[in-house]
């Protein structure tokens, strides 16, 4: 795993966890049931973050 892959992974995990918690709490307060695919949330963010890290830190790529 490259430095940028590690950075993107760490950030995507943190964001996916936070967003999931917020979305679930919002649904609970509205009395709604919300099915979340946390992997989909993670993957969408990971790809974007990795592209940005590779752009900003080209030395961190494999």
C-alpha angles and dihedrals in degrees: 000000000000123000090254092049089052092048092048092046094050093048094044091051092051094047094044091052093047095045092047092051092049094047093048092048091048091051091047092053090051091048091243131135114234124193112202130192099207091184090058090050090048094046094049092052095040093057092050094045093047091053091050094046091048089051095046098036108031090165089064093065124097 
